[in-house]
Amino acid sequence: MAVDHLALIATDPAVGHGQAYIRGTRMPVSVVFDCLADGMSVGEIVTEYPSVDESSVRAVAAYGARLAREELVPLSAAP
């Protein structure tokens, strides 16, 4: 990764009950994940949440990718 996107993600017990958030904001990464899951584009997310920029959305995606590599989540079996 050319840019350390994960540097934009932070945790602090005093912010959002310790949930991961975008540094410099109080925006939980889970909100951005929900937006992406609902089909919102990066542009739509940035418009809806002015404290979030494109780099922040990419940081959330990088954070999610890292989580997916580190922890297995049981899913239902394919039919």
N, C-alpha and C positions, 0 to 999 in steps of 0.2 A: 504494500500500500504506500503510495507516494506521500499521502497525508495521514497523520495519525488521527483518524477519525475518533478513535476511542478516547482521546484526550478531551473531547467535547462532552463526554458522558461522565456524570458524577453521582455520588451518593453522599448523603449527609442525614444523620438521624433527625436533625432539626428541620429538614426540608422534606415535605411529602411523606412523612413517617418512614424515612429511610429508603424509599423506592428510588430507583435510578431515574435521573432527570437530565435534561440538557443544561450543561453548564452555562451560567449567566442568565438563566431563566428559572422558572419554577415548573416548567412543563415536564410532566412525567413522560418517559419514553413510551409507556403503555398507551398514552393517548395517540401518539404518532403511529404506533403499531396498529391501533384500532382504525385510524384513518386509512392507512395503507390497505388493511384487510377489507375495508369497505369500498375499495376501488378508487380512492381519491388519488389524484396525481400529486407530484411534488409541488407543482405550482398552486394547486388548490389548497394544499396544506399550508403553504407559506402565506397565501392570501387570507385564509381562515384564522391563522395564528401568527400575527405580525412579529412576535418575538422569536419565531423560528425561521431560519433561512435554509437554503438548499443544502449547505454543508451540515447543518444540524440533522436534517432528514437522512442524509447519507450516513451520518454518525450513528443514528438509531438503527439503520439497516446493518451497519457493520457490527454493532453491539448484538443485534439479533442473530447474525451469522455466527458470531463467536459463541453465544449461548448454545446454539444448535450443535456446534462442534463439541462442546464440553459436557452436555447433559443429554442423555437419552430420555425421551418422553414417550411413554407407551401409547401407541395408537391402536385403533381397532384393526383387525386383520382385513386384508383386501378380500372381496368376494370371490 
